[in-house]
């Protein structure tokens, strides 16, 4: 039964959005007499985010909704990478890694999805020590959570995170990194019709790009929501429309037509990579694909060779005005307003063209619909079907019959029918029965007799139309009169399903190496499990037998622990002290004996966890340890650093290394004589130029530093503040704890020290009072030996 609704045409504005997201859609429809409806009464839906599945079951050619089910194959970052990677894997398999089809897909950075790809990422990082990385949430917008990682070991183990290769050679405008925002419209799924809007924007970062300033989001990121927060920039958000951008490229002597030809190819192939997922999900939820469309915001980075790279595809791209009027806002408003008006006209949302009924879909009808749509396209450029259909049809798992018919009708020439070949499938025969087993996925298929014949004919080299003819002839010989058109549709549908399942793929040219413009690095095979390394770890007069099951972990531990690691000798082999670094499905586990000390550790968390364990093992009866940084001068005096920000502590103490000071982790106190302390000599978590010489066996601690939440960069700290910071860091020997009298004694000892509170600041003045004070403390120890050092 046809659903009843108001005779007045109504549009539904839904989802989580600001009013600015609706403005242009309203301006396009309200002058035509449309009124605002709701989720129950609507003829056109404009939804930010995704509507409920039930709403998709209401769509029809006369009731349009601005999303396709399954669009996550494009709009979720990890799924986009999966879609493109799967397409490239298939083209490499059918044509070869050095082929032209495979090289055309070299436009997306390699990515790793957490936590499943964590160890593959660490292996890649180990082999590429100079590479940097971009961390992104897999399903967030407006730049939320995006940051540059200097160390791939910092990648989180939580789900919904992805790490990408950092593209270190961006093209810049006036020294600023930029990303192109492109608007892509999928107007039809079957056949696939894809458009690119002729206008869009270059979105600039608000500060000049500096490859060494990886922690500055205003230099590294181009998202306007992030850059709008930059109060240091005269122009925090700047948009340059594509007309001006292309003119600027020409003025710089670049070939803008060549760049945009590559962009068009990138957009078309990206849409093809996800069409199967969208077609499958649309059918699954029971949606009429003729009632859906999708407007996407595609972000593309251009590198300094003018090669485009896809970064992400955004669902419900922002239609708000981000830039100030004088910085591109006026043009931004004109472009976005024109974009929506042209989209509404192209899709015929107002309903100016009579809606067809359920008549048979013929090639003539497909062509007529596409040509009528093209006539309404305004500033949209149709990319698919392409003027040269043969350039794109091989990239489909299998074009549908409608894809092929439309390509033939628009181009005016017949298209070669695709030939198929089996992939990694075992054929099992018993009498006249056929079963198929996909060795990659483990799926098992039992086709019926007709499907089995389709499979056998396809794998023998017949194209889909030839298979349909064979089946029709067989039916005629058996005395039946088959519906040839229906039989043809069934053959194409059956083969298409098997191709989507990965059982078959289109045959390509023989994989022969050929020169290509820019081939993407081959996807690395899954790393073989690392052979366990058995080492001896020496610390504080004790030896551990240390077993490490990861090359990346071993490299990190060797870098930090240095001479403390050595090949395992027979004495340590019999030593009862045992440690192991085990590889978990997500991260690492640190095991001491049979006890799991920590689990689900990232690579950067592994080293601190091991160091913390070693610090704790140094506690002795009556001699607790303090797990904190200790600055030791050349003359043997010490400054206990209870600063909360380890990185900030290291950076602000860096000036001391020039004077020969040593910065280490851990100190053992003697409760019977607190004036004598023993440095444990463990390294910092991340070495950054600190002195490598071993500290003396004993030091006299003269000062202590604690973090404060005040704006003062340096101020006197109270004894209670110091004890509040130090006591949580105190580790007693097993079975012991500090007594009240010992705590009081610690307080009396602290009262004899110079106690300073160190404030945090995003931007330190030219002269940092903490560094100046510390230089003075070190210099006062060394001045007797070399008075010139006191002038640091």
C-alpha positions in Angstrom: 0.0 0.0 0.0 1.3 3.5 -0.9 2.0 5.6 2.2 -0.3 8.6 2.6 1.1 12.0 3.2 0.2 15.7 2.9 -0.5 17.0 -0.6 1.8 19.9 0.3 5.4 19.1 -0.3 7.4 19.0 2.9 11.0 18.8 3.8 12.4 17.2 7.0 15.4 18.8 8.7 16.9 16.3 11.1 19.9 15.1 13.0 22.4 16.9 15.3 23.2 20.1 13.5 23.3 23.8 13.7 20.7 25.9 11.9 23.4 27.0 9.4 23.4 23.4 8.1 19.8 23.9 6.9 19.9 27.4 5.5 20.7 26.7 1.9 18.4 23.7 1.7 15.5 25.8 2.9 16.4 28.6 0.5 16.3 26.2 -2.4 12.9 24.7 -1.6 10.8 27.3 0.3 10.5 29.7 -2.7 8.9 26.7 -4.6 6.2 26.4 -2.0 7.7 23.7 0.2 7.0 23.7 3.9 8.8 22.3 6.9 7.7 18.8 7.9 8.9 16.4 10.4 10.1 12.8 10.7 6.6 11.5 10.1 5.6 13.8 7.2 8.3 14.5 4.6 9.0 14.3 0.9 12.6 15.3 1.1 14.9 14.6 4.1 18.0 16.7 4.8 19.7 14.9 7.7 22.9 15.7 9.4 24.3 12.3 10.4 22.4 9.1 9.7 18.6 8.6 10.0 17.1 5.4 11.5 16.9 2.4 9.2 13.1 2.6 9.2 13.3 6.0 7.4 15.2 4.4 4.5 12.3 2.0 4.0 10.1 5.0 3.2 12.2 6.4 0.3 11.1 6.3 -3.3 11.8 8.2 -6.5 9.3 10.8 -5.2 10.6 10.8 -1.6 14.3 11.6 -1.4 16.7 11.2 1.5 20.3 12.6 1.5 22.1 9.4 2.5 22.7 5.9 1.3 22.8 3.0 3.7 26.4 1.7 3.8 28.0 5.1 3.3 30.3 4.3 6.2 32.5 2.5 3.6 33.5 6.1 2.7 32.8 8.2 5.7 34.5 6.2 8.5 38.2 6.7 8.1 39.2 3.1 8.8 36.5 1.9 6.4 37.6 4.2 3.7 41.1 2.9 4.0 39.7 -0.7 3.9 37.6 0.1 0.8 40.6 1.5 -1.1 43.0 -1.1 0.1 40.7 -3.9 -0.9 40.3 -2.4 -4.4 44.0 -2.0 -4.8 44.7 -5.5 -3.6 42.3 -6.8 -6.2 43.9 -4.7 -9.0 47.4 -5.9 -8.0 46.1 -9.5 -8.0 44.6 -9.2 -11.5 47.0 -6.8 -13.2 50.3 -6.8 -11.2 51.8 -4.4 -8.6 53.6 -2.3 -11.2 50.6 -2.0 -13.6 48.9 1.2 -14.6 45.6 0.3 -12.8 47.5 -0.4 -9.6 49.5 2.8 -9.8 46.4 4.9 -10.3 45.4 3.8 -6.8 48.5 5.1 -5.2 46.7 8.1 -3.7 46.0 7.1 -0.1 48.5 6.9 2.8 49.1 3.6 4.4 47.0 3.2 7.6 46.8 1.0 10.6 43.6 0.5 12.6 43.9 0.0 16.3 44.2 -2.2 18.2 44.4 -5.0 15.5 47.2 -3.4 13.5 49.2 -2.2 16.5 52.1 -4.6 16.1 52.2 -4.3 12.3 52.5 -0.5 12.9 55.4 -1.0 15.3 57.2 -3.3 12.8 56.8 -0.7 10.1 58.0 2.1 12.4 61.0 0.1 13.4 62.0 -0.3 9.7 61.3 3.5 9.1 62.7 5.3 12.0 62.4 8.8 10.5 58.7 8.4 9.6 56.1 10.4 11.5 52.5 9.5 11.9 49.0 11.0 12.1 46.7 9.7 14.8 43.0 10.1 14.0 39.7 8.9 15.5 38.1 6.6 12.9 34.7 8.3 13.1 35.0 11.9 14.3 34.7 15.2 12.5 36.0 18.8 12.8 39.5 17.6 13.5 38.7 16.2 16.9 41.5 14.1 18.3 43.8 14.5 15.3 47.4 15.0 16.1 50.9 14.2 14.8 52.8 11.4 16.5 56.6 11.6 16.6 56.6 8.0 18.0 54.3 5.3 16.6 54.6 3.6 20.0 52.3 6.3 21.3 49.4 4.9 19.3 46.5 4.0 21.6 45.3 0.5 22.0 41.7 1.5 22.3 39.4 0.7 19.4 38.2 3.5 17.0 41.7 5.0 16.4 43.7 4.9 13.2 47.3 5.8 12.5 48.3 7.1 9.0 51.6 7.8 7.5 52.5 11.5 7.8 52.9 13.1 4.4 56.0 15.1 5.1 56.2 17.1 1.8 53.0 19.1 1.5 52.6 21.8 -1.2 52.1 25.2 0.5 50.4 28.5 -0.2 52.5 31.4 1.1 54.3 28.8 3.3 51.0 27.5 4.8 49.9 23.9 4.5 46.5 23.4 2.9 43.9 20.8 2.1 41.4 20.9 -0.8 37.8 20.5 0.2 35.9 18.9 -2.7 32.2 18.3 -2.9 31.2 14.9 -4.4 27.6 13.9 -5.2 26.5 10.3 -5.7 23.1 10.7 -7.4 22.5 7.0 -8.2 23.9 3.6 -7.1 22.6 1.4 -9.9 23.8 2.4 -12.3 26.5 4.3 -10.4 26.5 8.1 -11.2 29.0 10.3 -9.5 29.6 14.1 -9.8 32.2 16.5 -8.6 31.3 20.2 -8.0 33.4 22.5 -10.0 34.0 24.8 -7.0 35.4 24.0 -3.6 38.1 25.4 -1.4 41.7 25.3 -0.3 41.6 25.4 3.5 44.8 26.9 5.0 46.5 26.2 8.3 46.8 29.5 10.3 50.5 29.3 10.9 53.4 28.5 8.5 54.1 24.9 8.0 57.2 23.7 9.9 58.1 20.0 9.8 59.8 20.2 13.1 56.9 21.8 14.8 54.9 18.6 15.0 53.0 19.5 18.2 51.6 22.7 16.8 48.1 22.0 15.5 47.9 25.5 13.8 50.8 24.6 11.6 50.0 20.9 11.0 46.2 20.8 10.7 43.9 22.7 8.3 40.6 22.1 9.9 38.8 25.5 10.4 37.3 24.5 13.7 40.8 24.0 15.1 42.4 27.0 13.5 39.6 29.3 14.6 41.0 28.9 18.1 44.4 30.4 17.1 44.4 33.8 18.8 48.0 34.4 17.6 47.0 34.5 13.9 45.8 37.6 12.1 43.8 35.3 9.8 42.9 32.2 11.8 40.6 30.7 9.1 41.2 31.3 5.4 39.4 29.8 2.4 40.5 30.2 -1.2 38.0 29.0 -3.8 39.1 26.6 -6.5 38.9 29.2 -9.3 41.4 31.4 -7.5 43.5 28.4 -6.5 43.8 27.2 -10.0 44.7 30.7 -11.3 47.4 30.9 -8.6 48.8 27.5 -9.7 49.0 28.7 -13.3 50.7 31.9 -12.1 53.3 29.7 -10.3 54.0 27.8 -13.5 52.0 24.6 -12.6 49.7 22.6 -14.8 46.4 22.9 -12.9 44.5 20.8 -15.6 46.9 17.9 -14.9 46.4 18.1 -11.1 42.6 18.2 -11.5 42.6 15.3 -13.9 44.3 13.3 -11.2 41.8 14.5 -8.7 38.9 13.5 -10.9 40.4 10.0 -11.2 40.9 9.8 -7.4 37.3 10.8 -6.8 35.9 8.3 -9.3 38.0 5.4 -8.0 37.1 6.2 -4.4 33.4 6.0 -5.2 33.9 2.7 -7.0 35.8 1.3 -4.0 32.6 1.6 -1.8 29.8 1.0 -4.3 29.5 -2.7 -3.3 29.2 -1.9 0.4 26.5 0.7 -0.3 24.6 -1.5 -2.7 24.7 -4.4 -0.3 23.6 -2.4 2.7 20.8 -0.6 0.8 19.3 -3.9 -0.2 19.7 -5.3 3.3 17.7 -2.5 4.9 15.1 -2.6 2.2 15.7 0.9 0.7 14.8 1.9 -2.8 18.2 3.2 -4.0 16.3 5.6 -6.4 15.2 7.5 -3.3 18.7 8.1 -1.9 21.6 10.3 -2.7 24.8 11.3 -1.0 26.7 14.7 -0.8 30.2 14.1 0.6 33.0 16.5 1.6 36.3 15.0 0.4 39.5 16.3 1.8 42.6 16.0 -0.4 46.2 17.0 0.4 48.4 18.1 -2.5 52.1 17.3 -2.0 55.1 19.3 -3.3 55.1 17.3 -6.6 51.5 18.3 -7.1 50.2 14.8 -6.5 46.8 14.6 -4.7 46.3 12.3 -1.7 42.9 11.5 -0.2 42.8 12.1 3.5 39.1 11.5 4.4 35.5 11.6 3.1 33.1 13.5 5.3 29.5 12.7 5.9 27.1 15.7 5.9 29.9 18.2 5.1 29.5 21.5 6.9 27.5 24.2 5.1 28.2 26.8 7.7 30.3 29.9 6.8 33.7 29.4 8.5 35.9 32.2 7.2 35.5 35.9 7.9 34.0 37.8 4.9 37.3 39.4 4.0 39.2 36.0 4.2 37.0 34.1 1.8 33.7 34.0 3.7 31.8 35.8 1.0 33.0 33.4 -1.7 32.4 30.5 0.7 28.8 31.6 1.1 28.3 31.9 -2.6 29.9 28.5 -3.3 27.9 26.6 -0.7 24.7 28.3 -1.7 25.2 27.4 -5.3 26.3 23.9 -4.4 22.9 23.2 -2.7 20.8 24.9 -5.4 22.6 22.9 -8.1 22.3 19.7 -6.2 18.5 20.2 -5.6 18.0 20.9 -9.3 20.2 18.0 -10.5 18.3 15.5 -8.3 15.0 17.0 -9.2 14.0 17.2 -5.6 11.3 19.8 -6.4 9.7 17.1 -8.7 9.5 19.1 -11.9 9.9 15.9 -13.9 7.2 13.3 -13.7 8.1 10.3 -11.6 8.2 7.1 -13.5 6.3 4.0 -12.2 7.6 0.5 -11.8 8.2 0.0 -15.6 11.0 -2.2 -16.8 14.4 -0.6 -16.6 15.7 -0.5 -20.2 19.0 0.8 -21.6 17.1 3.6 -23.3 15.4 4.6 -20.1 18.8 4.6 -18.2 20.3 6.9 -20.9 17.4 9.2 -20.9 17.5 9.6 -17.1 21.2 10.2 -17.1 21.0 12.8 -19.9 18.2 14.6 -18.2 20.1 14.7 -15.0 23.2 16.0 -16.8 21.1 18.8 -18.3 20.1 19.9 -14.8 23.7 19.6 -13.3 24.6 23.2 -13.2 28.2 23.4 -11.9 28.4 19.7 -11.2 30.8 17.7 -13.5 29.8 14.1 -14.1 32.7 11.7 -13.5 30.9 8.4 -13.7 29.9 7.1 -16.1 33.0 8.5 -17.7 33.5 9.7 -21.2 35.8 6.7 -21.6 33.9 4.0 -19.7 36.6 1.4 -20.3 38.9 3.4 -18.1 36.8 2.6 -15.0 34.7 -0.5 -15.7 37.6 -2.9 -14.8 37.8 -1.4 -11.3 34.3 -2.6 -10.4 34.3 -6.0 -8.7 31.8 -6.6 -11.5 29.8 -3.8 -13.2 26.1 -4.4 -13.0 24.1 -4.9 -16.2 22.8 -1.3 -15.6 26.3 0.1 -15.3 27.3 -1.5 -18.6 24.1 -0.5 -20.4 24.4 3.1 -19.4 28.1 3.2 -20.4 27.3 1.8 -23.8 24.3 4.2 -24.3 26.2 7.3 -23.3 29.4 6.5 -25.2 27.6 5.2 -28.3 29.8 2.1 -28.6 29.7 -1.5 -27.2 31.7 -2.3 -24.1 33.8 -5.5 -23.9 32.1 -8.0 -21.6 34.2 -8.8 -18.5 35.8 -12.2 -18.2 36.2 -13.6 -14.7 38.6 -15.9 -12.9 38.4 -17.6 -9.6 40.4 -16.2 -6.7 41.5 -18.4 -3.7 38.6 -20.9 -4.0 38.7 -24.6 -3.8 36.2 -26.5 -6.0 34.8 -29.6 -4.4 32.9 -32.1 -6.5 30.8 -35.1 -5.5 28.8 -36.8 -8.3 27.1 -33.8 -9.9 27.2 -31.6 -6.8 29.5 -28.6 -6.5 30.7 -26.9 -3.3 33.0 -23.9 -3.1 35.4 -23.1 -0.2 37.0 -19.7 0.1 40.4 -20.4 1.7 40.9 -16.8 2.8 37.6 -16.3 4.6 36.7 -19.9 5.5 33.3 -19.6 4.0 31.6 -22.6 2.4 29.1 -22.3 -0.5 26.7 -24.9 -2.0 25.3 -23.5 -5.3 22.2 -25.0 -6.8 22.4 -26.7 -10.2 21.9 -23.5 -12.2 24.4 -21.5 -10.2 26.9 -24.3 -10.4 26.6 -24.2 -14.2 27.1 -20.4 -14.1 30.2 -20.9 -12.0 31.7 -23.6 -14.2 31.0 -21.6 -17.4 32.5 -18.4 -15.9 35.7 -20.1 -14.8 36.0 -21.7 -18.2 36.2 -18.2 -19.7 32.7 -17.3 -20.9 31.5 -13.8 -20.2 28.1 -13.2 -18.5 26.1 -12.7 -21.7 27.6 -15.8 -23.3 26.7 -17.8 -20.1 23.1 -16.5 -20.4 23.0 -17.7 -24.0 24.4 -21.1 -23.1 21.8 -21.5 -20.4 19.0 -20.4 -22.7 20.1 -22.9 -25.4 20.2 -25.6 -22.8 16.7 -24.8 -21.6 15.4 -24.7 -25.2 16.9 -28.1 -25.9 15.1 -29.4 -22.7 11.8 -28.2 -24.2 11.3 -25.1 -22.1 11.0 -21.4 -23.2 13.1 -19.3 -20.9 12.6 -15.6 -20.4 16.0 -14.6 -21.9 16.0 -11.1 -20.5 15.3 -12.4 -17.0 17.9 -15.2 -17.3 20.5 -12.6 -18.4 19.7 -10.4 -15.3 20.0 -13.5 -13.0 23.4 -14.4 -14.5 24.8 -11.0 -14.0 23.3 -10.8 -10.5 24.7 -14.2 -9.5 28.2 -13.4 -10.8 28.1 -10.0 -9.2 27.4 -11.5 -5.8 30.2 -13.9 -6.1 32.6 -11.1 -7.1 31.5 -9.1 -4.1 32.1 -12.1 -1.9 35.6 -12.3 -3.3 35.2 -15.7 -5.0 35.7 -14.3 -8.5 37.3 -11.2 -9.9 37.6 -9.6 -13.3 40.5 -10.9 -15.4 43.1 -8.3 -16.0 46.0 -8.1 -18.3 48.9 -10.4 -17.6 50.8 -8.9 -14.6 53.7 -7.5 -16.5 55.9 -4.8 -14.9 55.8 -1.5 -16.7 57.0 2.0 -16.0 54.5 3.8 -13.8 54.3 7.4 -12.6 54.1 6.9 -8.9 53.5 3.4 -7.6 52.4 3.1 -4.0 54.7 1.1 -1.7 53.6 -2.5 -1.6 51.4 -3.4 1.3 53.7 -5.1 3.8 53.0 -8.8 4.5 52.0 -9.6 8.0 55.1 -9.7 10.2 56.3 -13.1 11.1 56.3 -13.7 14.9 59.6 -12.4 16.2 62.0 -15.0 17.5 62.2 -14.6 21.3 65.4 -12.8 22.3 66.9 -14.0 25.6 69.0 -11.4 27.4 70.5 -10.5 30.7 69.3 -7.4 32.4 71.6 -6.0 35.1 70.5 -3.4 37.6 71.5 -2.4 41.2 73.7 -5.4 41.5 71.1 -8.0 40.4 70.6 -9.8 37.1 67.3 -10.9 35.4 66.8 -13.3 32.6 64.8 -11.1 30.2 62.8 -12.6 27.3 61.5 -10.3 24.6 59.1 -11.5 21.9 59.0 -8.4 19.7 61.6 -6.8 17.5 60.1 -3.4 18.0 60.1 -3.8 21.8 63.6 -5.1 21.8 64.8 -2.2 19.8 63.2 0.3 22.2 64.5 -1.5 25.3 68.0 -1.7 23.8 68.0 2.0 23.1 67.0 2.9 26.6 68.8 0.3 28.7 72.1 0.2 26.7 74.9 -1.5 28.6 72.4 -2.9 31.2 71.4 -5.5 28.5 73.8 -8.2 27.5 73.6 -11.8 26.0 72.2 -14.2 28.6 75.0 -16.1 30.3 74.8 -19.4 32.1 74.7 -17.8 35.6 71.7 -15.7 34.7 70.0 -18.7 33.0 69.9 -20.3 36.4 69.0 -17.0 38.2 65.4 -17.2 39.6 64.8 -13.6 38.6 62.9 -13.7 35.3 61.2 -11.0 33.2 59.3 -11.3 29.9 57.8 -8.9 27.4 55.0 -10.8 25.7 53.1 -9.8 22.6 49.4 -9.6 23.2 46.8 -9.2 20.5 46.6 -5.6 21.5 49.9 -4.3 22.9 52.4 -5.9 25.2 52.4 -7.5 28.7 55.2 -7.3 31.2 55.5 -10.5 33.2 57.8 -11.0 36.3 58.1 -14.7 37.1 54.5 -15.9 36.8 53.0 -12.6 37.7 51.6 -10.2 35.1 52.9 -6.8 36.2 51.1 -4.8 33.5 49.2 -5.7 30.3 47.8 -3.9 27.3 50.8 -1.7 27.2 51.7 0.4 24.1 55.3 0.5 23.0 55.9 3.8 24.7 54.1 2.6 27.9 56.3 -0.5 28.0 59.5 1.2 28.8 58.2 3.2 31.7 56.4 0.1 33.1 59.7 -1.8 33.0 61.6 1.1 34.6 59.0 1.5 37.3 59.3 -2.2 38.0 63.1 -1.9 38.3 62.8 1.1 40.6 60.5 -0.8 42.9 62.9 -3.7 43.0 65.6 -1.5 44.4 63.8 -0.9 47.7 65.5 -2.5 50.7 64.6 -2.8 54.4 64.8 0.6 55.9 65.7 2.1 52.5 62.7 3.1 50.4 63.1 4.4 46.9 61.6 7.5 45.4 60.4 7.0 41.8 61.3 10.5 40.5 63.9 12.2 38.5 67.2 13.1 40.1 69.5 15.8 38.8 73.1 15.1 39.9 75.8 17.7 39.5 79.4 16.9 38.6 80.3 17.5 42.3 77.8 15.0 43.6 75.0 17.2 44.9 71.4 16.4 43.8 68.1 18.1 43.1 65.0 15.8 43.5 62.5 16.6 40.7 59.0 15.8 41.6 57.6 17.5 38.5 54.4 16.0 37.0 55.1 16.7 33.4 58.0 14.4 32.5 58.5 15.9 29.0 58.4 19.4 30.4 60.8 18.5 33.1 63.3 17.1 30.6 63.0 20.0 28.3 63.4 22.6 31.0 66.4 20.8 32.6 68.1 20.4 29.2 70.5 23.4 29.8 72.1 21.5 32.6 73.6 18.8 30.4 76.0 21.4 29.0 77.5 21.8 32.5 78.0 18.0 32.8 75.0 17.4 35.0 73.3 14.0 34.9 69.5 13.5 34.9 68.4 10.0 35.9 65.4 8.2 37.3 65.1 6.9 40.9 66.9 7.5 44.2 67.2 5.3 47.3 67.0 6.9 50.7 68.5 5.7 53.9 65.9 6.4 56.7 68.8 6.2 59.2 70.8 8.9 57.4 68.7 10.9 55.0 71.6 13.1 54.1 73.1 10.2 52.1 71.1 9.1 49.0 71.9 6.6 46.3 70.9 7.4 42.7 69.6 4.3 40.9 71.0 5.6 37.6 68.1 4.5 35.4 67.5 6.4 32.2 64.6 8.7 31.4 61.8 7.2 29.4 62.8 9.0 26.2 66.5 10.0 25.8 66.8 13.5 24.5 70.4 14.4 24.9 70.7 14.0 28.6 74.2 13.2 29.9 75.0 9.5 29.6 77.7 9.2 32.3 76.8 7.1 35.4 75.9 9.2 38.5 78.1 8.8 41.6 77.2 6.0 44.0 76.1 8.6 46.6 74.7 12.1 46.6 73.7 14.8 49.0 70.3 16.1 48.0 70.2 19.9 48.4 66.9 20.9 46.8 63.6 19.6 45.7 61.2 20.7 43.0 57.5 20.2 42.9 54.8 21.1 40.4 52.3 23.8 41.3 49.1 24.9 39.6 49.9 28.6 40.1 50.9 31.0 37.3 54.2 31.7 39.0 57.0 30.0 37.1 59.1 29.6 40.2 58.1 30.2 43.9 58.9 28.9 47.3 57.1 25.6 48.1 56.0 24.4 51.6 57.1 21.2 53.3 53.5 19.8 53.1 53.4 20.5 49.3 56.7 18.5 48.9 55.6 15.6 51.1 52.2 15.5 49.2 54.2 15.0 46.0 56.9 12.7 47.3 55.1 10.2 49.5 53.0 8.7 46.6 56.3 8.1 44.8 57.9 6.3 47.8 58.2 2.5 47.4 59.1 0.4 50.5 60.7 -3.0 50.6 58.2 -5.9 50.4 56.3 -6.3 53.7 57.3 -2.9 54.9 55.6 0.5 54.9 56.6 3.9 56.3 55.9 4.3 60.0 54.5 7.6 61.3 57.9 8.4 62.9 59.6 7.8 59.5 57.2 10.2 57.8 57.9 12.8 60.4 61.6 12.3 59.9 61.1 12.8 56.1 59.3 16.0 56.8 62.1 17.3 59.0 64.6 16.3 56.3 62.6 18.2 53.6 62.5 21.3 55.8 66.3 21.5 55.6 66.2 21.4 51.8 65.5 24.3 49.4 62.0 23.7 48.2 60.7 25.3 45.0 57.3 25.1 43.3 57.5 25.1 39.5 54.6 26.5 37.5 53.6 25.4 34.0 53.5 27.7 31.1 52.6 27.2 27.4 55.1 29.8 26.3 58.1 30.5 28.5 59.8 33.9 28.6 63.1 34.3 27.0 64.8 33.7 30.4 63.3 30.7 32.3 63.8 31.4 36.0 63.8 27.6 36.7 66.7 27.1 34.3 68.6 30.1 35.6 68.2 28.9 39.2 69.4 25.4 38.2 72.3 26.7 36.3 73.3 28.7 39.4 73.1 25.6 41.6 75.3 23.6 39.3 77.7 26.4 38.7 78.1 27.0 42.4 79.3 23.4 42.8 81.7 23.7 39.9 83.0 27.3 40.4 85.9 26.2 42.6 87.2 24.0 39.8 86.4 26.4 36.9 85.2 29.9 37.8 84.2 30.6 34.2 81.4 28.0 34.4 79.6 30.3 36.9 78.7 32.6 34.0 76.3 30.2 32.3 
